[in-house]
Amino acid sequence: MNINKVLKRMREEEKKSGKTPTIPDTIQPKQKMRGDSGFHAKANSQEGAARQRSMGNRNIKPAKSK
């Protein structure tokens, strides 16, 4: 369970019982950044990969004559 949810439930229970909260509302724990959470590829990424390769090769390929 997420630490923020646990803290929120603790605060709600303390409010119901009439106790003063021991943890201030302004302090929030820092969340860890995960490197794999930013990019999610589509199910079939071959089309996008082919397009990206062709765009990357534009400077290298000679111009096609019509």
C-alpha positions as CSV (number, residue, x, y, z in Angstrom):
1,M,0.0,0.0,0.0
2,N,1.2,3.5,-0.7
3,I,2.6,5.4,2.2
4,N,0.5,8.5,1.5
5,K,-2.7,6.4,1.7
6,V,-1.5,4.9,5.0
7,L,-0.8,8.4,6.4
8,K,-4.2,9.7,5.2
9,R,-6.0,6.8,6.9
10,M,-4.1,7.4,10.1
11,R,-5.0,11.1,10.1
12,E,-8.7,10.2,9.5
13,E,-8.7,7.7,12.3
14,E,-7.1,10.3,14.6
15,K,-9.7,12.9,13.7
16,K,-12.5,10.4,14.5
17,S,-11.0,9.6,17.9
18,G,-10.3,13.2,18.8
19,K,-6.6,12.9,19.1
20,T,-4.2,15.5,17.7
21,P,-2.3,14.3,14.7
22,T,1.4,13.5,15.3
23,I,2.3,13.9,11.6
24,P,1.9,17.4,10.1
25,D,-0.1,17.6,6.9
26,T,2.6,19.6,5.1
27,I,5.3,16.9,5.3
28,Q,5.2,14.5,2.4
29,P,7.7,11.8,1.8
30,K,9.8,12.0,-1.4
31,Q,8.8,9.4,-4.0
32,K,11.5,7.5,-5.8
33,M,11.8,8.1,-9.5
34,R,11.8,4.9,-11.5
35,G,13.6,5.0,-14.9
36,D,11.2,2.6,-16.6
37,S,8.0,4.4,-15.7
38,G,8.4,7.2,-18.3
39,F,8.2,5.5,-21.6
40,H,5.7,2.8,-22.6
41,A,5.9,1.4,-26.1
42,K,2.9,0.4,-28.1
43,A,2.1,-3.2,-28.7
44,N,3.5,-3.2,-32.3
45,S,6.3,-0.8,-32.3
46,Q,7.9,-2.1,-35.5
47,E,6.1,0.5,-37.7
48,G,7.3,3.4,-35.5
49,A,10.8,1.9,-35.4
50,A,11.0,1.7,-39.2
51,R,9.8,5.3,-39.5
52,Q,12.4,6.5,-37.0
53,R,15.1,4.7,-38.8
54,S,14.1,6.2,-42.2
55,M,14.0,9.7,-40.6
56,G,17.4,9.1,-39.1
57,N,18.8,8.1,-42.5
58,R,17.6,11.2,-44.3
59,N,21.0,12.9,-44.1
60,I,22.9,9.9,-45.2
61,K,20.8,8.5,-48.1
62,P,21.3,10.0,-51.5
63,A,18.4,11.8,-53.1
64,K,16.1,9.6,-55.1
65,S,15.7,10.6,-58.8
66,K,12.2,10.6,-60.3
